[in-house]
């Protein structure tokens, strides 16, 4: 059932409607030079609409870099004045909101760890009452659509009309190939219930690894999301937080240029619409298959470690014959061709052997290189 929030279109700061909106910048504002250098390079790409950087960083455990704090706001504003890019940062308290508004920050976002707490969201909403800056609300860390909607509603009831949601994935006990499971169905459900609410994807936090970002970014655009928030740093590997999921501005430009932009179409009756729905089902199943294969290889890696510790050979013919016999029979019962099942199992087995060999041949942790 569709619902409304009386939301104005989320426009870039030039007043022109932009799709996809590209929000980029470092995970954390570390130093003045780092912020300015990154902003210059991002502005030079010509594809970034908003510069982002974390000023206050909620870290899982103490002892890690927790942000530059209020001092970093001055760096963001300086970057804005030099490049012309609007700037955005995360707020988690009323005090953060007050400082950002006073400094002149253009866009605020509510992080996943804050969205999960209605008391914190209400505190932010109260601090926003009387102003109308664009506010982005990330999904809560746990997969709870109602909690996400509740946070959006609290901000909207405070008078914020330029509102958007950010899909950044969900934490789960079982770790797969992604840092945060995409759980696309939840994002799609939000989009279905609030069709006028812009939905932006954060591939950086979903992936946790820069190598997976193009895949998730394309998936987001294919699902008609309004934009992307991708973390970018001049020296990603040296970043003080979330180094593995950041890209350089040059890589960002190449990544965005390689994305296919499809125009949304109004569904119509007929074979074309049926075909699109069937293909969507296949895409979802393929995504699940790839995740399951990645999980299988993690188990193979553990098996390799066990074999290494107990001096057991990698290849065990009897075990392989058992797999072929039982799995091919299962495939036949499910309507899969004998040859297909055998070829697929061989490929999986070859990759499993490769993974185990990698573990077996790795030097012991106590060994030193000569």
Phi, psi and omega in degrees: 000126183284142178232162182234153176234007183055054185264134174283154176301139177277110183254156171286172190285359175272352180090003180256141179289130185235138178208122358278147173288131178247115177249123184211159181155177184290152174307312181232142168282108187267309180218164178299313182298320180295317181295313182294317181296318179295317180299318180298314182292322178292319178297324181293337179292332180077008184244351185266133181259331181220135176268125180247152173194139178279127179263317175245124186248114176284110182257147183298319180231149179291163178100350177259165181300122184249023175099157181283342180077200187308325180303325183293337179298323180296325179294319179297315181295322177297319178296322178297315182294326182282319187262339184084000180281132171298155184237150182224147175209167182273141175237141181233352180218166176299323180298319177301315181300312181301314181295320181293316180295321179295322182285332181104025176293137188275322185228137178244149171227149179259124186281167184298323181287338178272320181304329184290346184244104181302328178298315180294318180297319180295322177299317178293317180300318179296323180289336181272349184300128179100351175238164180222069176268157174296134179231131178250137182240116179283153177295152177295159182298328179266151184284080182229099183296320182296324178294321178296311179299319180300320179295317178298318181294321179298317179293319182294320180292343176280356178107004179280120180253339175265091190233143177214158177252149177240123176268110182239013178085169188234141178288144178215155181293318179277120182271125177252207181288344182254150177296318177228125184301130182298320182043061186304329183301326180292316179296320179295321179297318178299315181296325180290320182284330180230075186298336181272353180279118177298135179242120182250139180260142177246082182298331182301312183281333174293314187282310187074357180216131184296335183294333183269351186300316181302320180297312182291322179298317179294319178301318180297317179293323178296334177269013175065035175284151190283340183185183183226138171249110184235126182285135181223141185216144180295329177225078188306317184294341179260007183297149183278350176207143176049050183297321187291339186256007179258151179236161175284159176304324180295317178295321178301315181299315179295319181299310182294322180297332182275355181280141177270125179259118181251142180275134177293140179240147176287123181302135179232152179293150180131177185295326183298318181291321178299316180298319179297319180295318179295319179294325177297321177297318179296317180301317180296318179293320178297319177300317180294320179299314181297321179293320179294321177296320178297320177294322179297319181290333174295322177292321177300323178295320177294322177297319178300319179296319179295317180297322179295315181294330184251011174057049180251141180294152179291309183273127175231104189301319183298321179294319179296317179296323178296317179299312181300313184297310185286318184287321178295319178298319178296317179299318179298319180296334181264004176093012179268140181295145179305312183296321179298313182298318180296315181296318180296315180296323178297316179297316179295319180295319179298317179293322178297318177296318180300316180297317180293323177297320179300318178291316183296325184270355179289139179294148178298151185301332182272350181289147177248146179283139178249000000 
